[in-house]
C-alpha cells in the first residue's frame, strides 16, 4: 500500500513539474504567440469577412404597381435602388479599416457607379419638370440631385479635412431618397407637372448618352494604357465602376419606358427601345471571375473591358437613333 502511495506521489510531482515548465515556456514566448494569433485572425478576418460582405447586386426583375398613374415609375426605381444600396445592402465605399469589407474594391466601385448613374438621371429630371409656384416641391428634386453628388467615401470625417466631422455618404443618400419620395408625392398631387412628350424624352436620353460616352472614354482609356502591362490592377476598378453606372441606367430606363410608353409607341421607337435595353442588359451580365485587360490581338488573354465598351457603344448608338426619330428626322425623310 505504501509502495503504491509513493508511486502516485511521484507521478503527481512529475505532472506538476511538467505543467510548470510548460507554463514557464508559454510566458517566455507569449509575445510571439500573441503576434501569431493576431496575424492569423487578421489574415482570416479580411478575406473571409470581405467575401461574406461582398454583394454585387445585379438583380433586374423589379416589378411594382404604383398607387397612381400620376406617379413616376422611373422616380420610384431611383428611390428603390438608393434604398437597396444604403439600407438593405452594406454601403461599402466609405467603410474604415476595421470593417472586413474595407478590403473590397469591386463591390464599392459597382455601388459608386450606381449612385453616379442615378445622380445624372435625377439632374436630368430637374430640366424636364415644372412645379409652378410650388418652390418647395421643386427644391426636393434639385436637392436630391445635389445630395447624390455628395462624395461616396465619407464615413465620419470630411474628405478634405480629416479633423473635421462630416455627414456620411449613406446619410446624404438617404436624404436624397426622402426628397425623391416627396417629389413623387407632388406629382401625384399635381403640385408638379412632367410633360411626357418627345422633347422631354430626348433630353433624358441625352443625359444617358453623355453618361455612356463618359463610360466609353474611361474604358477605352484604360484599355489603351493598361493592356501593355503583365497585369492591369486597375482594370477591375474601371470595369465595375462603369458597370454599376450602366446597371443604374438600365433599371431606370426600363421604368422610364413605362412612363413614356405612349410616346415610344406613337413614334414607332418601342422596338429600338427594347434593343437599347438589351444592350445594357448584356453589359450588366458580364461577370468574369477576374477582369482581364489583355492585348486586343491576344488569342489567350481576353479583354473584358472591350466587351463592356462594345455594349456601351451599341446602347449609345441606339439611343442616338431613337432621339433622331423623336426629333422627326426619319419622319421628314419619309
C-alpha positions as CSV (number, residue, x, y, z in Angstrom):
1,X,0.0,0.0,0.0
2,X,2.8,2.4,1.0
3,X,4.6,1.5,-2.2
4,X,1.5,2.4,-4.3
5,X,1.2,5.7,-2.5
6,X,4.8,6.6,-3.2
7,X,4.4,5.9,-6.9
8,X,1.2,8.0,-7.0
9,X,3.0,10.9,-5.3
10,X,5.9,10.6,-7.7
11,X,3.6,10.7,-10.7
12,X,1.8,13.8,-9.4
13,X,5.1,15.6,-8.8
14,X,6.3,14.8,-12.3
15,X,3.0,16.0,-13.7
16,X,3.1,19.2,-11.7
17,X,6.8,19.8,-12.8
18,X,5.9,19.3,-16.5
19,X,2.9,21.6,-16.2
20,X,5.1,24.3,-14.5
21,X,7.7,24.0,-17.3
22,X,5.0,24.4,-19.9
23,X,3.5,27.4,-18.2
24,X,7.0,29.0,-17.9
25,X,7.7,28.3,-21.5
26,X,4.4,29.9,-22.6
27,X,5.2,33.0,-20.5
28,X,8.7,33.2,-22.0
29,X,7.3,33.1,-25.6
30,X,3.8,34.7,-25.2
31,X,4.7,37.8,-27.3
32,X,5.4,35.6,-30.3
33,X,2.4,33.5,-29.7
34,X,0.2,36.6,-29.3
35,X,1.6,38.0,-32.6
36,X,1.0,34.7,-34.3
37,X,-2.6,34.6,-33.1
38,X,-3.3,38.2,-34.1
39,X,-1.8,37.6,-37.6
40,X,-4.0,34.5,-38.1
41,X,-7.1,36.5,-37.1
42,X,-6.2,39.3,-39.4
43,X,-5.4,37.0,-42.3
44,X,-8.8,35.3,-41.8
45,X,-10.8,38.4,-40.9
46,X,-10.4,40.4,-44.1
47,X,-10.6,37.7,-46.8
48,X,-13.4,35.7,-45.1
49,X,-15.2,38.8,-43.8
50,X,-14.9,40.5,-47.1
51,X,-16.1,37.5,-49.0
52,X,-19.1,37.3,-46.8
53,X,-19.8,41.0,-47.2
54,X,-19.5,41.2,-51.0
55,X,-22.7,41.5,-52.9
56,X,-22.6,42.9,-56.4
57,X,-26.3,43.1,-56.8
58,X,-27.3,42.8,-60.5
59,X,-31.0,41.9,-59.8
60,X,-33.1,43.2,-62.6
61,X,-36.6,41.8,-62.2
62,X,-38.2,44.6,-60.3
63,X,-42.0,44.8,-60.8
64,X,-44.2,47.1,-58.7
65,X,-47.5,48.8,-59.1
66,X,-47.9,52.4,-58.2
67,X,-50.9,53.8,-56.2
68,X,-51.5,56.4,-59.0
69,X,-50.6,56.7,-62.7
70,X,-49.6,60.2,-62.0
71,X,-46.6,59.0,-60.0
72,X,-43.4,58.2,-62.0
73,X,-42.1,54.6,-62.2
74,X,-38.6,55.9,-63.1
75,X,-38.5,58.1,-59.9
76,X,-39.8,55.1,-57.9
77,X,-37.0,53.0,-59.3
78,X,-34.4,55.6,-58.3
79,X,-35.8,55.6,-54.8
80,X,-35.8,51.8,-54.7
81,X,-32.1,51.5,-55.8
82,X,-30.9,54.1,-53.3
83,X,-32.8,52.2,-50.5
84,X,-31.3,48.9,-51.6
85,X,-27.7,50.1,-51.6
86,X,-27.7,52.2,-48.4
87,X,-30.3,50.4,-46.3
88,X,-30.7,46.8,-47.4
89,X,-27.1,46.2,-48.6
90,X,-24.0,47.4,-46.9
91,X,-22.7,50.7,-48.3
92,X,-19.0,49.8,-48.7
93,X,-17.2,52.7,-50.4
94,X,-16.8,54.7,-47.1
95,X,-16.0,51.9,-44.7
96,X,-13.0,52.4,-42.4
97,X,-10.2,49.9,-42.0
98,X,-11.8,47.9,-39.1
99,X,-14.6,46.6,-41.2
100,X,-13.8,43.4,-43.1
101,X,-15.4,44.8,-46.3
102,X,-12.7,47.5,-46.3
103,X,-10.5,45.2,-48.4
104,X,-13.1,45.0,-51.2
105,X,-12.8,47.0,-54.4
106,X,-15.3,45.5,-56.9
107,X,-18.4,46.0,-54.8
108,X,-17.5,49.6,-53.7
109,X,-16.9,50.5,-57.3
110,X,-20.1,49.0,-58.5
111,X,-22.1,50.9,-55.8
112,X,-20.3,54.1,-56.7
113,X,-21.3,53.6,-60.3
114,X,-24.9,53.1,-59.4
115,X,-25.0,56.4,-57.4
116,X,-23.3,58.3,-60.3
117,X,-25.8,57.0,-62.8
118,X,-28.8,57.9,-60.5
119,X,-27.3,61.4,-59.9
120,X,-27.2,62.1,-63.7
121,X,-30.7,60.9,-64.2
122,X,-32.0,62.9,-61.2
123,X,-30.3,66.0,-62.5
124,X,-31.9,65.4,-65.9
125,X,-35.4,65.3,-64.3
126,X,-34.8,68.8,-63.0
127,X,-34.7,70.0,-66.6
128,X,-38.0,68.5,-67.7
129,X,-40.2,69.1,-64.7
130,X,-42.1,72.2,-63.7
131,X,-43.7,72.9,-60.3
132,X,-45.1,76.4,-60.9
133,X,-45.2,78.3,-57.6
134,X,-44.5,75.1,-55.6
135,X,-40.9,76.0,-54.9
136,X,-40.5,73.6,-52.1
137,X,-41.6,70.6,-54.2
138,X,-39.2,71.6,-57.0
139,X,-36.4,72.1,-54.4
140,X,-36.9,68.5,-53.3
141,X,-35.9,67.3,-56.7
142,X,-33.0,69.7,-57.0
143,X,-31.7,68.9,-53.5
144,X,-31.9,65.2,-54.3
145,X,-29.7,65.7,-57.3
146,X,-27.2,67.7,-55.2
147,X,-27.2,65.1,-52.4
148,X,-26.5,62.3,-54.8
149,X,-23.4,64.3,-56.0
150,X,-22.0,64.0,-52.4
151,X,-18.7,62.1,-52.2
152,X,-19.2,58.3,-51.9
153,X,-16.3,57.7,-49.5
154,X,-17.3,59.8,-46.4
155,X,-17.8,57.9,-43.2
156,X,-17.4,60.5,-40.4
157,X,-14.6,62.8,-41.4
158,X,-14.5,65.3,-44.3
159,X,-12.6,64.1,-47.3
160,X,-10.7,67.4,-47.5
161,X,-10.0,67.8,-43.7
162,X,-9.8,64.6,-41.7
163,X,-10.1,66.6,-38.4
164,X,-13.5,68.0,-39.4
165,X,-16.6,65.9,-38.9
166,X,-18.9,65.5,-41.9
167,X,-22.2,63.7,-42.7
168,X,-21.7,60.2,-44.0
169,X,-22.3,59.4,-47.7
170,X,-25.1,56.9,-46.8
171,X,-26.9,59.5,-44.7
172,X,-26.8,62.0,-47.5
173,X,-28.2,59.5,-50.0
174,X,-31.0,58.6,-47.5
175,X,-31.9,62.3,-47.5
176,X,-31.9,62.2,-51.3
177,X,-34.3,59.2,-51.3
178,X,-36.7,61.1,-49.0
179,X,-36.7,64.1,-51.2
180,X,-37.4,62.0,-54.3
181,X,-40.3,60.3,-52.5
182,X,-41.7,63.7,-51.7
183,X,-41.3,64.8,-55.3
184,X,-43.2,61.7,-56.5
185,X,-46.0,62.6,-54.0
186,X,-46.0,66.1,-55.5
187,X,-46.5,64.6,-59.0
188,X,-49.4,62.5,-57.7
189,X,-51.0,65.6,-56.1
190,X,-50.4,67.6,-59.3
191,X,-48.3,70.1,-57.5
192,X,-45.6,69.4,-60.1
193,X,-46.0,68.6,-63.7
194,X,-44.0,66.4,-66.0
195,X,-45.0,66.7,-69.6
196,X,-44.2,63.3,-71.2
197,X,-43.6,64.3,-74.8
198,X,-40.8,63.8,-77.4
199,X,-38.9,66.8,-76.3
200,X,-38.6,65.8,-72.6
201,X,-37.7,62.2,-73.5
202,X,-34.9,63.4,-75.9
203,X,-33.5,65.5,-73.0
204,X,-33.4,62.5,-70.7
205,X,-32.0,60.2,-73.4
206,X,-29.3,62.8,-73.9
207,X,-28.3,62.7,-70.2
208,X,-27.9,58.9,-70.5
209,X,-25.9,59.2,-73.8
210,X,-23.5,61.7,-72.1
211,X,-23.0,59.2,-69.3
212,X,-22.4,56.3,-71.7
213,X,-19.9,58.4,-73.6
214,X,-18.1,59.2,-70.4
215,X,-18.0,55.4,-69.6
216,X,-16.8,54.6,-73.0
217,X,-14.0,57.1,-72.8
218,X,-12.8,55.8,-69.4
219,X,-13.0,52.2,-70.5
220,X,-11.1,52.8,-73.8
221,X,-8.5,54.9,-72.0
222,X,-7.9,52.0,-69.6
223,X,-7.6,49.6,-72.5
224,X,-5.1,51.8,-74.2
225,X,-3.0,52.5,-71.1
226,X,-3.3,49.2,-69.2
227,X,-3.2,46.3,-71.7
228,X,0.6,46.6,-72.2
229,X,1.4,45.6,-68.6
230,X,1.5,42.0,-67.5
231,X,-1.3,42.5,-65.0
232,X,-3.6,45.6,-65.0
233,X,-4.5,46.1,-61.4
234,X,-7.0,49.0,-62.2
235,X,-8.9,47.2,-64.9
236,X,-11.4,45.7,-62.4
237,X,-12.0,49.1,-60.8
238,X,-12.8,50.7,-64.2
239,X,-15.0,47.7,-65.2
240,X,-17.2,47.6,-62.1
241,X,-17.5,51.4,-61.7
242,X,-18.9,51.7,-65.2
243,X,-20.9,48.5,-65.0
244,X,-22.6,50.0,-61.9
245,X,-23.5,53.1,-63.8
246,X,-24.8,51.1,-66.7
247,X,-26.9,49.0,-64.3
248,X,-28.5,52.1,-62.9
249,X,-29.3,53.4,-66.4
250,X,-30.8,50.1,-67.4
251,X,-33.1,49.8,-64.4
252,X,-34.3,53.4,-64.5
253,X,-34.7,53.3,-68.3
254,X,-36.9,50.2,-68.1
255,X,-39.3,52.2,-65.9
256,X,-38.9,55.4,-67.9
257,X,-40.1,53.4,-70.9
258,X,-43.3,52.7,-69.0
259,X,-43.6,56.4,-68.1
260,X,-43.2,57.3,-71.8
261,X,-44.9,54.2,-73.3
262,X,-47.4,56.2,-75.3
263,X,-44.6,58.3,-76.9
264,X,-42.5,55.3,-77.7
265,X,-45.4,53.6,-79.3
266,X,-46.7,56.6,-81.2
267,X,-43.3,57.4,-82.7
268,X,-42.5,53.9,-83.6
269,X,-39.4,53.6,-81.5
270,X,-40.5,51.0,-78.9
271,X,-38.6,48.2,-80.6
272,X,-35.4,50.2,-80.7
273,X,-36.0,51.0,-77.0
274,X,-36.0,47.3,-76.2
275,X,-32.9,46.8,-78.3
276,X,-31.1,49.5,-76.3
277,X,-32.2,47.9,-73.0
278,X,-30.9,44.5,-74.2
279,X,-27.5,46.0,-75.0
280,X,-27.4,47.4,-71.4
281,X,-28.5,44.1,-70.0
282,X,-25.7,42.3,-71.9
283,X,-23.2,44.8,-70.4
284,X,-24.5,44.1,-66.9
285,X,-24.5,40.4,-67.3
286,X,-20.7,40.3,-67.9
287,X,-19.4,38.6,-64.8
288,X,-15.9,37.3,-65.2
289,X,-14.1,35.6,-62.3
290,X,-11.2,38.0,-62.9
291,X,-11.3,41.2,-65.0
292,X,-8.6,41.0,-67.7
293,X,-7.3,43.7,-69.9
294,X,-5.5,41.6,-72.5
295,X,-4.0,42.8,-75.7
296,X,-6.6,43.1,-78.4
297,X,-4.7,40.7,-80.7
298,X,-4.2,38.1,-77.9
299,X,-5.5,34.6,-78.5
300,X,-5.1,33.6,-74.9
301,X,-6.0,36.5,-72.7
302,X,-9.4,38.1,-73.1
303,X,-10.2,41.8,-72.8
304,X,-13.3,42.2,-70.7
305,X,-13.2,45.9,-70.9
306,X,-13.5,45.8,-74.6
307,X,-16.6,43.6,-74.3
308,X,-18.1,46.1,-71.9
309,X,-17.3,49.0,-74.2
310,X,-18.9,47.2,-77.2
311,X,-22.3,47.1,-75.4
312,X,-22.0,50.6,-74.1
313,X,-21.3,51.9,-77.7
314,X,-24.2,49.8,-79.0
315,X,-26.7,51.2,-76.5
316,X,-25.5,54.8,-77.1
317,X,-25.9,54.4,-80.9
318,X,-29.5,53.0,-80.5
319,X,-30.4,55.9,-78.2
320,X,-29.0,58.3,-80.8
321,X,-31.2,56.7,-83.4
322,X,-34.2,57.0,-81.1
323,X,-33.6,60.7,-80.5
324,X,-33.3,61.3,-84.2
325,X,-36.7,59.5,-84.7
326,X,-38.2,61.5,-81.8
327,X,-36.9,64.7,-83.4
328,X,-38.7,63.8,-86.6
329,X,-35.6,63.2,-88.8
330,X,-36.8,59.9,-90.1
331,X,-40.4,61.2,-90.5
332,X,-39.2,64.1,-92.6
333,X,-37.1,61.7,-94.7
334,X,-40.2,59.7,-95.4
